[in-house]
Amino acid sequence: MKKLLIAPLAVAALALAGLVPSASGAATARSDDMTTVAATAKCKSLTALSNVNVRKSASTKSTILRLWYKGTKGCDIKGVDGGSYKNACGIKSYHYWRKVNYRGTVGYVPNVCVKYS
């Protein structure tokens, strides 16, 4: 009876820890979790200069994933050339974006709306 109760608890504990059982029974880390861990380890801190939309891709026509609040910090992943934007954070027109991780949401913000902190 005890063995029947321990196995589901062990699987649940592994799932909470970000590990999933493989076909062989050994626990392995999910690759998307490892990418997040690796990105966080190399994080360059950014601060939002104003409230800015975090978007799914580097375009003002892209879906808004969340709002990044002025003065809060996020993590820089890389810079990308993307769609042009106008009147963003006091800049008349530009086209360079930052791929960022803000509170677990990975997306794109206009480069001129963030600064290294």
Phi and psi in radians as a Rosetta constraint file:
Dihedral C 1 N 2 CA 2 C 2 CIRCULARHARMONIC -1.105 0.35
Dihedral N 2 CA 2 C 2 N 3 CIRCULARHARMONIC -0.647 0.35
Dihedral C 2 N 3 CA 3 C 3 CIRCULARHARMONIC -1.089 0.35
Dihedral N 3 CA 3 C 3 N 4 CIRCULARHARMONIC -0.630 0.35
Dihedral C 3 N 4 CA 4 C 4 CIRCULARHARMONIC -1.162 0.35
Dihedral N 4 CA 4 C 4 N 5 CIRCULARHARMONIC -0.543 0.35
Dihedral C 4 N 5 CA 5 C 5 CIRCULARHARMONIC -1.476 0.35
Dihedral N 5 CA 5 C 5 N 6 CIRCULARHARMONIC -0.551 0.35
Dihedral C 5 N 6 CA 6 C 6 CIRCULARHARMONIC -1.275 0.35
Dihedral N 6 CA 6 C 6 N 7 CIRCULARHARMONIC -0.701 0.35
Dihedral C 6 N 7 CA 7 C 7 CIRCULARHARMONIC -1.038 0.35
Dihedral N 7 CA 7 C 7 N 8 CIRCULARHARMONIC -0.870 0.35
Dihedral C 7 N 8 CA 8 C 8 CIRCULARHARMONIC -1.120 0.35
Dihedral N 8 CA 8 C 8 N 9 CIRCULARHARMONIC -0.606 0.35
Dihedral C 8 N 9 CA 9 C 9 CIRCULARHARMONIC -1.151 0.35
Dihedral N 9 CA 9 C 9 N 10 CIRCULARHARMONIC -0.685 0.35
Dihedral C 9 N 10 CA 10 C 10 CIRCULARHARMONIC -1.133 0.35
Dihedral N 10 CA 10 C 10 N 11 CIRCULARHARMONIC -0.744 0.35
Dihedral C 10 N 11 CA 11 C 11 CIRCULARHARMONIC -1.112 0.35
Dihedral N 11 CA 11 C 11 N 12 CIRCULARHARMONIC -0.735 0.35
Dihedral C 11 N 12 CA 12 C 12 CIRCULARHARMONIC -1.111 0.35
Dihedral N 12 CA 12 C 12 N 13 CIRCULARHARMONIC -0.723 0.35
Dihedral C 12 N 13 CA 13 C 13 CIRCULARHARMONIC -1.113 0.35
Dihedral N 13 CA 13 C 13 N 14 CIRCULARHARMONIC -0.716 0.35
Dihedral C 13 N 14 CA 14 C 14 CIRCULARHARMONIC -1.121 0.35
Dihedral N 14 CA 14 C 14 N 15 CIRCULARHARMONIC -0.694 0.35
Dihedral C 14 N 15 CA 15 C 15 CIRCULARHARMONIC -1.127 0.35
Dihedral N 15 CA 15 C 15 N 16 CIRCULARHARMONIC -0.730 0.35
Dihedral C 15 N 16 CA 16 C 16 CIRCULARHARMONIC -1.147 0.35
Dihedral N 16 CA 16 C 16 N 17 CIRCULARHARMONIC -0.556 0.35
Dihedral C 16 N 17 CA 17 C 17 CIRCULARHARMONIC -1.415 0.35
Dihedral N 17 CA 17 C 17 N 18 CIRCULARHARMONIC -0.009 0.35
Dihedral C 17 N 18 CA 18 C 18 CIRCULARHARMONIC 1.502 0.35
Dihedral N 18 CA 18 C 18 N 19 CIRCULARHARMONIC 0.222 0.35
Dihedral C 18 N 19 CA 19 C 19 CIRCULARHARMONIC -1.939 0.35
Dihedral N 19 CA 19 C 19 N 20 CIRCULARHARMONIC 2.517 0.35
Dihedral C 19 N 20 CA 20 C 20 CIRCULARHARMONIC -2.213 0.35
Dihedral N 20 CA 20 C 20 N 21 CIRCULARHARMONIC 2.484 0.35
Dihedral C 20 N 21 CA 21 C 21 CIRCULARHARMONIC -1.199 0.35
Dihedral N 21 CA 21 C 21 N 22 CIRCULARHARMONIC 2.432 0.35
Dihedral C 21 N 22 CA 22 C 22 CIRCULARHARMONIC -1.634 0.35
Dihedral N 22 CA 22 C 22 N 23 CIRCULARHARMONIC 3.113 0.35
Dihedral C 22 N 23 CA 23 C 23 CIRCULARHARMONIC -1.062 0.35
Dihedral N 23 CA 23 C 23 N 24 CIRCULARHARMONIC -0.521 0.35
Dihedral C 23 N 24 CA 24 C 24 CIRCULARHARMONIC -1.412 0.35
Dihedral N 24 CA 24 C 24 N 25 CIRCULARHARMONIC -0.132 0.35
Dihedral C 24 N 25 CA 25 C 25 CIRCULARHARMONIC 1.687 0.35
Dihedral N 25 CA 25 C 25 N 26 CIRCULARHARMONIC -0.245 0.35
Dihedral C 25 N 26 CA 26 C 26 CIRCULARHARMONIC -1.404 0.35
Dihedral N 26 CA 26 C 26 N 27 CIRCULARHARMONIC 2.621 0.35
Dihedral C 26 N 27 CA 27 C 27 CIRCULARHARMONIC -1.546 0.35
Dihedral N 27 CA 27 C 27 N 28 CIRCULARHARMONIC 2.375 0.35
Dihedral C 27 N 28 CA 28 C 28 CIRCULARHARMONIC -2.257 0.35
Dihedral N 28 CA 28 C 28 N 29 CIRCULARHARMONIC 2.637 0.35
Dihedral C 28 N 29 CA 29 C 29 CIRCULARHARMONIC -1.390 0.35
Dihedral N 29 CA 29 C 29 N 30 CIRCULARHARMONIC 2.495 0.35
Dihedral C 29 N 30 CA 30 C 30 CIRCULARHARMONIC -1.260 0.35
Dihedral N 30 CA 30 C 30 N 31 CIRCULARHARMONIC 2.469 0.35
Dihedral C 30 N 31 CA 31 C 31 CIRCULARHARMONIC -1.158 0.35
Dihedral N 31 CA 31 C 31 N 32 CIRCULARHARMONIC -0.614 0.35
Dihedral C 31 N 32 CA 32 C 32 CIRCULARHARMONIC -1.164 0.35
Dihedral N 32 CA 32 C 32 N 33 CIRCULARHARMONIC -0.584 0.35
Dihedral C 32 N 33 CA 33 C 33 CIRCULARHARMONIC -1.169 0.35
Dihedral N 33 CA 33 C 33 N 34 CIRCULARHARMONIC -0.684 0.35
Dihedral C 33 N 34 CA 34 C 34 CIRCULARHARMONIC -1.176 0.35
Dihedral N 34 CA 34 C 34 N 35 CIRCULARHARMONIC -0.623 0.35
Dihedral C 34 N 35 CA 35 C 35 CIRCULARHARMONIC -1.112 0.35
Dihedral N 35 CA 35 C 35 N 36 CIRCULARHARMONIC -0.743 0.35
Dihedral C 35 N 36 CA 36 C 36 CIRCULARHARMONIC -1.114 0.35
Dihedral N 36 CA 36 C 36 N 37 CIRCULARHARMONIC -0.757 0.35
Dihedral C 36 N 37 CA 37 C 37 CIRCULARHARMONIC -1.082 0.35
Dihedral N 37 CA 37 C 37 N 38 CIRCULARHARMONIC -0.776 0.35
Dihedral C 37 N 38 CA 38 C 38 CIRCULARHARMONIC -1.123 0.35
Dihedral N 38 CA 38 C 38 N 39 CIRCULARHARMONIC -0.722 0.35
Dihedral C 38 N 39 CA 39 C 39 CIRCULARHARMONIC -1.138 0.35
Dihedral N 39 CA 39 C 39 N 40 CIRCULARHARMONIC -0.699 0.35
Dihedral C 39 N 40 CA 40 C 40 CIRCULARHARMONIC -1.164 0.35
Dihedral N 40 CA 40 C 40 N 41 CIRCULARHARMONIC -0.632 0.35
Dihedral C 40 N 41 CA 41 C 41 CIRCULARHARMONIC -1.112 0.35
Dihedral N 41 CA 41 C 41 N 42 CIRCULARHARMONIC -0.525 0.35
Dihedral C 41 N 42 CA 42 C 42 CIRCULARHARMONIC -1.809 0.35
Dihedral N 42 CA 42 C 42 N 43 CIRCULARHARMONIC 0.334 0.35
Dihedral C 42 N 43 CA 43 C 43 CIRCULARHARMONIC -1.097 0.35
Dihedral N 43 CA 43 C 43 N 44 CIRCULARHARMONIC 2.279 0.35
Dihedral C 43 N 44 CA 44 C 44 CIRCULARHARMONIC -1.803 0.35
Dihedral N 44 CA 44 C 44 N 45 CIRCULARHARMONIC 2.086 0.35
Dihedral C 44 N 45 CA 45 C 45 CIRCULARHARMONIC -1.250 0.35
Dihedral N 45 CA 45 C 45 N 46 CIRCULARHARMONIC 2.345 0.35
Dihedral C 45 N 46 CA 46 C 46 CIRCULARHARMONIC -2.112 0.35
Dihedral N 46 CA 46 C 46 N 47 CIRCULARHARMONIC 2.601 0.35
Dihedral C 46 N 47 CA 47 C 47 CIRCULARHARMONIC -2.109 0.35
Dihedral N 47 CA 47 C 47 N 48 CIRCULARHARMONIC 2.369 0.35
Dihedral C 47 N 48 CA 48 C 48 CIRCULARHARMONIC -1.304 0.35
Dihedral N 48 CA 48 C 48 N 49 CIRCULARHARMONIC 2.317 0.35
Dihedral C 48 N 49 CA 49 C 49 CIRCULARHARMONIC -1.454 0.35
Dihedral N 49 CA 49 C 49 N 50 CIRCULARHARMONIC -0.345 0.35
Dihedral C 49 N 50 CA 50 C 50 CIRCULARHARMONIC -2.723 0.35
Dihedral N 50 CA 50 C 50 N 51 CIRCULARHARMONIC 3.028 0.35
Dihedral C 50 N 51 CA 51 C 51 CIRCULARHARMONIC -1.104 0.35
Dihedral N 51 CA 51 C 51 N 52 CIRCULARHARMONIC 2.265 0.35
Dihedral C 51 N 52 CA 52 C 52 CIRCULARHARMONIC -2.452 0.35
Dihedral N 52 CA 52 C 52 N 53 CIRCULARHARMONIC 2.499 0.35
Dihedral C 52 N 53 CA 53 C 53 CIRCULARHARMONIC -1.368 0.35
Dihedral N 53 CA 53 C 53 N 54 CIRCULARHARMONIC 2.288 0.35
Dihedral C 53 N 54 CA 54 C 54 CIRCULARHARMONIC -1.590 0.35
Dihedral N 54 CA 54 C 54 N 55 CIRCULARHARMONIC 2.123 0.35
Dihedral C 54 N 55 CA 55 C 55 CIRCULARHARMONIC -1.928 0.35
Dihedral N 55 CA 55 C 55 N 56 CIRCULARHARMONIC 2.790 0.35
Dihedral C 55 N 56 CA 56 C 56 CIRCULARHARMONIC -1.178 0.35
Dihedral N 56 CA 56 C 56 N 57 CIRCULARHARMONIC -0.609 0.35
Dihedral C 56 N 57 CA 57 C 57 CIRCULARHARMONIC -2.426 0.35
Dihedral N 57 CA 57 C 57 N 58 CIRCULARHARMONIC 3.025 0.35
Dihedral C 57 N 58 CA 58 C 58 CIRCULARHARMONIC -1.419 0.35
Dihedral N 58 CA 58 C 58 N 59 CIRCULARHARMONIC 1.163 0.35
Dihedral C 58 N 59 CA 59 C 59 CIRCULARHARMONIC -2.728 0.35
Dihedral N 59 CA 59 C 59 N 60 CIRCULARHARMONIC 2.491 0.35
Dihedral C 59 N 60 CA 60 C 60 CIRCULARHARMONIC -1.234 0.35
Dihedral N 60 CA 60 C 60 N 61 CIRCULARHARMONIC -0.242 0.35
Dihedral C 60 N 61 CA 61 C 61 CIRCULARHARMONIC -1.549 0.35
Dihedral N 61 CA 61 C 61 N 62 CIRCULARHARMONIC -0.112 0.35
Dihedral C 61 N 62 CA 62 C 62 CIRCULARHARMONIC -1.299 0.35
Dihedral N 62 CA 62 C 62 N 63 CIRCULARHARMONIC 2.736 0.35
Dihedral C 62 N 63 CA 63 C 63 CIRCULARHARMONIC -1.055 0.35
Dihedral N 63 CA 63 C 63 N 64 CIRCULARHARMONIC 2.371 0.35
Dihedral C 63 N 64 CA 64 C 64 CIRCULARHARMONIC -1.433 0.35
Dihedral N 64 CA 64 C 64 N 65 CIRCULARHARMONIC 2.176 0.35
Dihedral C 64 N 65 CA 65 C 65 CIRCULARHARMONIC -1.548 0.35
Dihedral N 65 CA 65 C 65 N 66 CIRCULARHARMONIC -0.668 0.35
Dihedral C 65 N 66 CA 66 C 66 CIRCULARHARMONIC -2.992 0.35
Dihedral N 66 CA 66 C 66 N 67 CIRCULARHARMONIC 3.000 0.35
Dihedral C 66 N 67 CA 67 C 67 CIRCULARHARMONIC -1.778 0.35
Dihedral N 67 CA 67 C 67 N 68 CIRCULARHARMONIC 2.303 0.35
Dihedral C 67 N 68 CA 68 C 68 CIRCULARHARMONIC -1.740 0.35
Dihedral N 68 CA 68 C 68 N 69 CIRCULARHARMONIC 2.107 0.35
Dihedral C 68 N 69 CA 69 C 69 CIRCULARHARMONIC -1.450 0.35
Dihedral N 69 CA 69 C 69 N 70 CIRCULARHARMONIC 2.472 0.35
Dihedral C 69 N 70 CA 70 C 70 CIRCULARHARMONIC -0.921 0.35
Dihedral N 70 CA 70 C 70 N 71 CIRCULARHARMONIC 2.331 0.35
Dihedral C 70 N 71 CA 71 C 71 CIRCULARHARMONIC 1.489 0.35
Dihedral N 71 CA 71 C 71 N 72 CIRCULARHARMONIC -0.137 0.35
Dihedral C 71 N 72 CA 72 C 72 CIRCULARHARMONIC -1.611 0.35
Dihedral N 72 CA 72 C 72 N 73 CIRCULARHARMONIC 2.779 0.35
Dihedral C 72 N 73 CA 73 C 73 CIRCULARHARMONIC -1.785 0.35
Dihedral N 73 CA 73 C 73 N 74 CIRCULARHARMONIC 2.627 0.35
Dihedral C 73 N 74 CA 74 C 74 CIRCULARHARMONIC -2.459 0.35
Dihedral N 74 CA 74 C 74 N 75 CIRCULARHARMONIC -3.002 0.35
Dihedral C 74 N 75 CA 75 C 75 CIRCULARHARMONIC -2.099 0.35
Dihedral N 75 CA 75 C 75 N 76 CIRCULARHARMONIC 2.228 0.35
Dihedral C 75 N 76 CA 76 C 76 CIRCULARHARMONIC -1.384 0.35
Dihedral N 76 CA 76 C 76 N 77 CIRCULARHARMONIC 2.316 0.35
Dihedral C 76 N 77 CA 77 C 77 CIRCULARHARMONIC -1.816 0.35
Dihedral N 77 CA 77 C 77 N 78 CIRCULARHARMONIC -0.938 0.35
Dihedral C 77 N 78 CA 78 C 78 CIRCULARHARMONIC -2.963 0.35
Dihedral N 78 CA 78 C 78 N 79 CIRCULARHARMONIC 2.850 0.35
Dihedral C 78 N 79 CA 79 C 79 CIRCULARHARMONIC -1.649 0.35
Dihedral N 79 CA 79 C 79 N 80 CIRCULARHARMONIC 2.544 0.35
Dihedral C 79 N 80 CA 80 C 80 CIRCULARHARMONIC -2.452 0.35
Dihedral N 80 CA 80 C 80 N 81 CIRCULARHARMONIC 2.600 0.35
Dihedral C 80 N 81 CA 81 C 81 CIRCULARHARMONIC -1.547 0.35
Dihedral N 81 CA 81 C 81 N 82 CIRCULARHARMONIC 2.247 0.35
Dihedral C 81 N 82 CA 82 C 82 CIRCULARHARMONIC -2.499 0.35
Dihedral N 82 CA 82 C 82 N 83 CIRCULARHARMONIC -2.710 0.35
Dihedral C 82 N 83 CA 83 C 83 CIRCULARHARMONIC -1.154 0.35
Dihedral N 83 CA 83 C 83 N 84 CIRCULARHARMONIC 2.601 0.35
Dihedral C 83 N 84 CA 84 C 84 CIRCULARHARMONIC -1.304 0.35
Dihedral N 84 CA 84 C 84 N 85 CIRCULARHARMONIC 2.662 0.35
Dihedral C 84 N 85 CA 85 C 85 CIRCULARHARMONIC -2.310 0.35
Dihedral N 85 CA 85 C 85 N 86 CIRCULARHARMONIC 2.669 0.35
Dihedral C 85 N 86 CA 86 C 86 CIRCULARHARMONIC -2.149 0.35
Dihedral N 86 CA 86 C 86 N 87 CIRCULARHARMONIC 2.536 0.35
Dihedral C 86 N 87 CA 87 C 87 CIRCULARHARMONIC 0.949 0.35
Dihedral N 87 CA 87 C 87 N 88 CIRCULARHARMONIC 0.689 0.35
Dihedral C 87 N 88 CA 88 C 88 CIRCULARHARMONIC -1.688 0.35
Dihedral N 88 CA 88 C 88 N 89 CIRCULARHARMONIC 2.103 0.35
Dihedral C 88 N 89 CA 89 C 89 CIRCULARHARMONIC 0.933 0.35
Dihedral N 89 CA 89 C 89 N 90 CIRCULARHARMONIC 0.668 0.35
Dihedral C 89 N 90 CA 90 C 90 CIRCULARHARMONIC 1.502 0.35
Dihedral N 90 CA 90 C 90 N 91 CIRCULARHARMONIC -0.002 0.35
Dihedral C 90 N 91 CA 91 C 91 CIRCULARHARMONIC -1.741 0.35
Dihedral N 91 CA 91 C 91 N 92 CIRCULARHARMONIC 2.281 0.35
Dihedral C 91 N 92 CA 92 C 92 CIRCULARHARMONIC -1.076 0.35
Dihedral N 92 CA 92 C 92 N 93 CIRCULARHARMONIC -0.850 0.35
Dihedral C 92 N 93 CA 93 C 93 CIRCULARHARMONIC -2.796 0.35
Dihedral N 93 CA 93 C 93 N 94 CIRCULARHARMONIC 2.393 0.35
Dihedral C 93 N 94 CA 94 C 94 CIRCULARHARMONIC -2.818 0.35
Dihedral N 94 CA 94 C 94 N 95 CIRCULARHARMONIC 3.029 0.35
Dihedral C 94 N 95 CA 95 C 95 CIRCULARHARMONIC -2.441 0.35
Dihedral N 95 CA 95 C 95 N 96 CIRCULARHARMONIC 0.115 0.35
Dihedral C 95 N 96 CA 96 C 96 CIRCULARHARMONIC -1.695 0.35
Dihedral N 96 CA 96 C 96 N 97 CIRCULARHARMONIC 2.370 0.35
Dihedral C 96 N 97 CA 97 C 97 CIRCULARHARMONIC -2.131 0.35
Dihedral N 97 CA 97 C 97 N 98 CIRCULARHARMONIC 2.822 0.35
Dihedral C 97 N 98 CA 98 C 98 CIRCULARHARMONIC -2.021 0.35
Dihedral N 98 CA 98 C 98 N 99 CIRCULARHARMONIC 2.304 0.35
Dihedral C 98 N 99 CA 99 C 99 CIRCULARHARMONIC -1.481 0.35
Dihedral N 99 CA 99 C 99 N 100 CIRCULARHARMONIC 2.199 0.35
Dihedral C 99 N 100 CA 100 C 100 CIRCULARHARMONIC -2.321 0.35
Dihedral N 100 CA 100 C 100 N 101 CIRCULARHARMONIC 2.857 0.35
Dihedral C 100 N 101 CA 101 C 101 CIRCULARHARMONIC -2.094 0.35
Dihedral N 101 CA 101 C 101 N 102 CIRCULARHARMONIC 1.908 0.35
Dihedral C 101 N 102 CA 102 C 102 CIRCULARHARMONIC -2.020 0.35
Dihedral N 102 CA 102 C 102 N 103 CIRCULARHARMONIC 1.910 0.35
Dihedral C 102 N 103 CA 103 C 103 CIRCULARHARMONIC 0.889 0.35
Dihedral N 103 CA 103 C 103 N 104 CIRCULARHARMONIC 0.749 0.35
Dihedral C 103 N 104 CA 104 C 104 CIRCULARHARMONIC 1.580 0.35
Dihedral N 104 CA 104 C 104 N 105 CIRCULARHARMONIC -0.138 0.35
Dihedral C 104 N 105 CA 105 C 105 CIRCULARHARMONIC -1.729 0.35
Dihedral N 105 CA 105 C 105 N 106 CIRCULARHARMONIC 2.123 0.35
Dihedral C 105 N 106 CA 106 C 106 CIRCULARHARMONIC -1.721 0.35
Dihedral N 106 CA 106 C 106 N 107 CIRCULARHARMONIC 2.184 0.35
Dihedral C 106 N 107 CA 107 C 107 CIRCULARHARMONIC -2.893 0.35
Dihedral N 107 CA 107 C 107 N 108 CIRCULARHARMONIC -2.820 0.35
Dihedral C 107 N 108 CA 108 C 108 CIRCULARHARMONIC -2.163 0.35
Dihedral N 108 CA 108 C 108 N 109 CIRCULARHARMONIC 2.459 0.35
Dihedral C 108 N 109 CA 109 C 109 CIRCULARHARMONIC -2.325 0.35
Dihedral N 109 CA 109 C 109 N 110 CIRCULARHARMONIC 2.662 0.35
Dihedral C 109 N 110 CA 110 C 110 CIRCULARHARMONIC -1.025 0.35
Dihedral N 110 CA 110 C 110 N 111 CIRCULARHARMONIC 2.339 0.35
Dihedral C 110 N 111 CA 111 C 111 CIRCULARHARMONIC -0.970 0.35
Dihedral N 111 CA 111 C 111 N 112 CIRCULARHARMONIC -0.630 0.35
Dihedral C 111 N 112 CA 112 C 112 CIRCULARHARMONIC -1.293 0.35
Dihedral N 112 CA 112 C 112 N 113 CIRCULARHARMONIC -0.136 0.35
Dihedral C 112 N 113 CA 113 C 113 CIRCULARHARMONIC -1.681 0.35
Dihedral N 113 CA 113 C 113 N 114 CIRCULARHARMONIC 0.035 0.35
Dihedral C 113 N 114 CA 114 C 114 CIRCULARHARMONIC -2.355 0.35
Dihedral N 114 CA 114 C 114 N 115 CIRCULARHARMONIC 2.738 0.35
Dihedral C 114 N 115 CA 115 C 115 CIRCULARHARMONIC -2.427 0.35
Dihedral N 115 CA 115 C 115 N 116 CIRCULARHARMONIC 2.671 0.35
Dihedral C 115 N 116 CA 116 C 116 CIRCULARHARMONIC -1.198 0.35
Dihedral N 116 CA 116 C 116 N 117 CIRCULARHARMONIC 2.416 0.35
